[in-house]
């Protein structure tokens, strides 16, 4: 057998090279398949997180809108029950501020700083 291997060493080396290339190619294919599976898992988890955050955001917006409506109703009741003009003006200003807060919350900080000299609310 050794005589045949010595005589056909080029054929043996060629076979070993082909076998090595096949094994390396197979390893890379397996690694690529694992990477693809990992990417699919990550995308699925990302979609779940986005859906969860979206649901939380909708809930937060619904709660904020409900608070806005409740505050507005309470201020309107106070306005009807107000006895002095100063109370009515104060309530009207509060109504204006909550309307503004509904559309542009950042504007409230500016108004509080300019008119009332309040830097932060706790």
SEVEX-588680 format. One record per atom (N, C-alpha, C, CB): residue in one letter; x, y, z. Coordinates in steps of 0.1 Angstrom, whole numbers, padded with zeros to 4 digits, always signed. Glycine has a CB too. Layout:
N
AXYZ;...
***
This chain:
122
X+0008-0012+0000;X+0000+0000+0000;X+0009+0013+0000;X-0009+0000+0012;X+0020+0012+0008;X+0029+0024+0008;X+0035+0026-0005;X+0039+0022+0019;X+0037+0016-0012;X+0043+0017-0026;X+0033+0024-0035;X+0047+0003-0031;X+0021+0021-0034;X+0011+0027-0042;X+0009+0042-0038;X-0003+0020-0041;X+0010+0045-0025;X+0009+0059-0020;X+0021+0067-0025;X+0008+0060-0005;X+0033+0061-0025;X+0045+0068-0030;X+0044+0071-0045;X+0057+0060-0026;X+0038+0061-0052;X+0037+0062-0066;X+0026+0073-0070;X+0034+0049-0072;X+0015+0073-0062;X+0004+0082-0066;X+0002+0093-0055;X-0009+0074-0066;X+0013+0099-0050;X+0013+0109-0040;X+0005+0121-0044;X+0027+0113-0036;X+0006+0125-0057;X-0002+0136-0062;X-0017+0134-0061;X+0002+0139-0077;X-0021+0122-0064;X-0035+0119-0063;X-0040+0119-0048;X-0038+0105-0069;X-0032+0114-0039;X-0035+0114-0025;X-0036+0129-0020;X-0025+0106-0017;X-0026+0137-0023;X-0025+0151-0019;X-0038+0158-0024;X-0012+0158-0023;X-0041+0156-0037;X-0053+0162-0043;X-0065+0158-0035;X-0054+0158-0058;X-0067+0146-0032;X-0078+0141-0025;X-0079+0147-0011;X-0078+0126-0023;X-0068+0149-0004;X-0067+0155+0009;X-0071+0170+0008;X-0053+0154+0015;X-0066+0176-0003;X-0070+0191-0005;X-0085+0192-0007;X-0062+0197-0017;X-0090+0184-0015;X-0104+0184-0018;X-0112+0182-0005;X-0108+0174-0029;X-0108+0172+0003;X-0115+0169+0015;X-0114+0180+0025;X-0109+0156+0021;X-0102+0186+0026;X-0101+0198+0035;X-0109+0210+0030;X-0086+0202+0035;X-0110+0213+0018;X-0118+0223+0013;X-0133+0221+0015;X-0116+0226-0002;X-0137+0208+0013;X-0151+0204+0016;X-0154+0206+0031;X-0153+0189+0012;X-0145+0202+0040;X-0148+0203+0054;X-0149+0218+0058;X-0137+0196+0062;X-0139+0226+0053;X-0139+0240+0056;X-0152+0247+0051;X-0127+0247+0051;X-0156+0244+0039;X-0168+0249+0033;X-0180+0246+0041;X-0169+0245+0019;X-0180+0234+0045;X-0192+0229+0053;X-0193+0236+0067;X-0191+0214+0056;X-0181+0239+0073;X-0181+0246+0086;X-0186+0260+0084;X-0167+0246+0092;X-0182+0266+0073;X-0186+0280+0070;X-0201+0280+0067;X-0178+0286+0058;X-0206+0270+0061;X-0221+0270+0058;X-0228+0268+0071;X-0224+0258+0048;X-0224+0260+0079;X-0230+0258+0092;X-0230+0271+0100;X-0224+0246+0100;X-0219+0277+0100;X-0217+0290+0107;X-0227+0301+0101;X-0203+0295+0107;X-0228+0301+0088;X-0237+0310+0082;X-0252+0307+0085;X-0235+0310+0066;X-0255+0294+0086;X-0269+0291+0089;X-0272+0295+0104;X-0271+0275+0088;X-0262+0293+0113;X-0264+0297+0127;X-0266+0312+0128;X-0252+0292+0135;X-0258+0319+0120;X-0258+0334+0120;X-0272+0338+0115;X-0247+0340+0111;X-0277+0332+0104;X-0290+0335+0099;X-0301+0333+0109;X-0293+0327+0086;X-0300+0321+0116;X-0310+0318+0127;X-0309+0328+0138;X-0307+0304+0132;X-0297+0333+0142;X-0296+0343+0152;X-0302+0356+0148;X-0281+0345+0156;X-0300+0360+0135;X-0306+0372+0130;X-0321+0371+0130;X-0301+0375+0116;X-0326+0360+0127;X-0341+0358+0127;X-0346+0359+0141;X-0345+0344+0121;X-0339+0353+0151;X-0343+0354+0165;X-0343+0369+0170;X-0334+0345+0174;X-0332+0376+0166;X-0331+0390+0170;X-0342+0398+0164;X-0317+0395+0166;X-0345+0396+0151;X-0356+0404+0145;X-0370+0401+0152;X-0357+0400+0130;X-0372+0388+0155;X-0385+0385+0162;X-0386+0391+0175;X-0386+0369+0163;X-0375+0391+0183;X-0375+0398+0196;X-0376+0413+0195;X-0361+0395+0204;X-0370+0419+0184;X-0371+0433+0182;X-0386+0437+0179;X-0362+0437+0170;X-0393+0428+0170;X-0407+0431+0167;X-0415+0430+0179;X-0411+0420+0156;X-0413+0420+0188;X-0420+0419+0201;X-0418+0431+0209;X-0416+0407+0208;X-0406+0436+0211;X-0403+0448+0219;X-0410+0460+0213;X-0388+0451+0220;X-0410+0462+0200;X-0416+0473+0193;X-0431+0473+0196;X-0413+0473+0178;X-0437+0461+0195;X-0451+0460+0197;X-0455+0463+0212;X-0456+0445+0194;X-0447+0458+0221;X-0449+0461+0235;X-0448+0476+0238;X-0439+0453+0244;X-0438+0482+0233;X-0436+0497+0235;X-0447+0504+0229;X-0422+0501+0229;X-0451+0500+0217;X-0463+0507+0210;X-0475+0506+0219;X-0465+0500+0196;X-0478+0494+0225;X-0489+0493+0233;X-0488+0501+0246;X-0491+0478+0237;X-0476+0502+0251;X-0474+0510+0263;X-0476+0525+0260;X-0460+0508+0269;X-0471+0529+0248;X-0472+0543+0244;X-0487+0547+0242;X-0464+0545+0231;X-0495+0538+0236;X-0509+0540+0234;X-0516+0542+0247;X-0515+0529+0225;X-0512+0533+0257;X-0518+0533+0270;X-0515+0547+0277;X-0514+0521+0279;X-0502+0551+0276;X-0498+0563+0282;X-0505+0575+0276;X-0482+0565+0280;X-0507+0575+0263;X-0514+0586+0256;X-0529+0586+0260;X-0513+0585+0241;X-0535+0574+0262;X-0549+0574+0266;X-0550+0579+0280;X-0554+0559+0265;X-0541+0576+0289;X-0541+0581+0303;X-0540+0596+0303;X-0531+0574+0311;X-0530+0601+0295;X-0528+0615+0295;X-0540+0623+0289;X-0515+0618+0286;X-0546+0617+0279;X-0558+0623+0274;X-0570+0623+0284;X-0563+0616+0261;X-0571+0612+0291;X-0582+0612+0302;X-0579+0622+0313;X-0582+0597+0307;X-0566+0623+0317;X-0563+0633+0327;X-0566+0647+0322;X-0548+0632+0331;X-0563+0650+0309;X-0565+0663+0303;X-0580+0666+0304;X-0560+0663+0289;X-0589+0656+0300;X-0603+0658+0300;X-0608+0660+0314;X-0610+0646+0294;X-0603+0652+0324;X-0608+0654+0338;X-0604+0667+0343;X-0602+0642+0346;X-0592+0672+0340;X-0587+0685+0345;X-0596+0696+0339;X-0573+0687+0342;X-0599+0695+0326;X-0607+0705+0320;X-0621+0706+0326;X-0607+0702+0305;X-0627+0694+0328;X-0640+0694+0334;X-0640+0700+0348;X-0645+0679+0335;X-0630+0697+0356;X-0629+0702+0370;X-0627+0717+0369;X-0617+0696+0377;X-0619+0722+0360;X-0617+0737+0359;X-0629+0744+0354;X-0605+0740+0349;X-0637+0738+0345;X-0649+0744+0341;X-0659+0745+0352;X-0656+0736+0329;X-0660+0735+0361;X-0669+0735+0373;X-0664+0746+0382;X-0669+0721+0380;X-0651+0747+0384;X-0646+0758+0393;X-0649+0771+0387;X-0631+0756+0395;X-0648+0773+0374;X-0651+0785+0367;X-0666+0789+0370;X-0648+0785+0352;X-0675+0780+0368;X-0689+0783+0371;X-0691+0786+0385;X-0698+0771+0367;X-0684+0780+0395;X-0686+0783+0409;X-0678+0795+0414;X-0682+0771+0417;X-0669+0801+0405;X-0661+0812+0410;X-0669+0824+0413;X-0650+0816+0399;X-0665+0831+0424;X-0673+0842+0429;X-0667+0856+0425;X-0675+0842+0444;X-0654+0856+0423;X-0647+0868+0419;X-0641+0868+0405;X-0636+0872+0429;X-0639+0879+0400;X-0633+0880+0386;X-0619+0875+0386;X-0634+0895+0381;X-0612+0877+0397;X-0598+0872+0398;X-0598+0856+0397;X-0591+0877+0410;X-0607+0850+0404;X-0608+0835+0403;X-0611+0831+0389;X-0619+0830+0413;X-0620+0838+0382;X-0623+0834+0368;X-0611+0836+0359;X-0635+0843+0363;X-0604+0847+0361;X-0592+0849+0352;X-0582+0838+0355;X-0586+0863+0355;X-0580+0835+0368;X-0570+0824+0371;X-0574+0811+0365;X-0569+0823+0386;X-0587+0808+0366;X-0591+0795+0360;X-0590+0795+0345;X-0606+0792+0364;X-0593+0807+0339;X-0592+0808+0324;X-0577+0806+0320;X-0597+0822+0319;X-0568+0812+0328;X-0554+0810+0324;X-0550+0795+0326;X-0545+0819+0334;X-0555+0789+0336;X-0552+0774+0338;X-0557+0766+0326;X-0558+0769+0351;X-0569+0770+0321;X-0575+0763+0310;X-0566+0765+0297;X-0589+0768+0307;X-0562+0778+0296;X-0553+0781+0284;X-0540+0772+0285;X-0550+0796+0284;X-0535+0771+0297;X-0522+0764+0299;X-0524+0749+0296;X-0517+0766+0313;X-0535+0743+0300;X-0537+0729+0298;X-0540+0726+0283;X-0548+0723+0306;X-0546+0736+0276;X-0548+0735+0262;X-0534+0735+0255;X-0557+0746+0256;X-0526+0744+0259;X-0512+0746+0254;X-0504+0733+0257;X-0505+0758+0259;X-0505+0728+0269;X-0498+0716+0272;X-0502+0704+0264;X-0500+0712+0287;X-0514+0703+0260;X-0519+0692+0251;X-0512+0693+0238;X-0534+0693+0249;X-0510+0705+0233;X-0504+0706+0219;X-0488+0707+0220;X-0509+0718+0212;X-0483+0714+0230;X-0469+0716+0230;X-0464+0717+0245;X-0465+0729+0223;X-0460+0705+0250;X-0456+0705+0264;X-0444+0713+0268;X-0454+0690+0269;X-0435+0715+0258;X-0423+0722+0261;X-0426+0737+0263;X-0413+0721+0249;X-0436+0742+0257;X-0440+0756+0259;X-0444+0759+0273;X-0452+0759+0249;X-0449+0749+0280;X-0453+0751+0294;X-0441+0755+0303;X-0460+0739+0300;X-0430+0748+0301;X-0418+0751+0308;X-0414+0766+0306;X-0406+0742+0304;X-0414+0770+0294;X-0411+0784+0291;X-0420+0794+0298;X-0411+0786+0275;X-0433+0791+0297;X-0443+0800+0304;X-0441+0800+0319;X-0457+0796+0301;X-0439+0788+0325;X-0436+0788+0339;X-0424+0795+0343;X-0436+0773+0344;X-0414+0795+0335;X-0401+0801+0338;X-0403+0817+0337;X-0390+0797+0329;X-0410+0821+0326;X-0411+0835+0324;X-0421+0842+0333;X-0415+0838+0309;X-0433+0836+0334;X-0443+0843+0342;X-0442+0840+0357;X-0457+0838+0337;X-0439+0828+0361;X-0440+0824+0375;X-0426+0822+0381;X-0448+0812+0377;X-0415+0822+0373;X-0402+0820+0378;X-0400+0807+0385;X-0398+0831+0387;X-0406+0796+0379;X-0405+0783+0384;X-0396+0775+0374;X-0419+0776+0385;X-0385+0770+0379;X-0375+0763+0371;X-0379+0749+0368;X-0361+0764+0377;X-0383+0742+0379;X-0387+0728+0378;X-0398+0725+0387;X-0375+0718+0381;X-0407+0716+0383;X-0418+0711+0391;X-0414+0698+0397;X-0431+0710+0384;X-0416+0696+0410;X-0413+0683+0416;X-0425+0674+0417;X-0407+0686+0430;
***
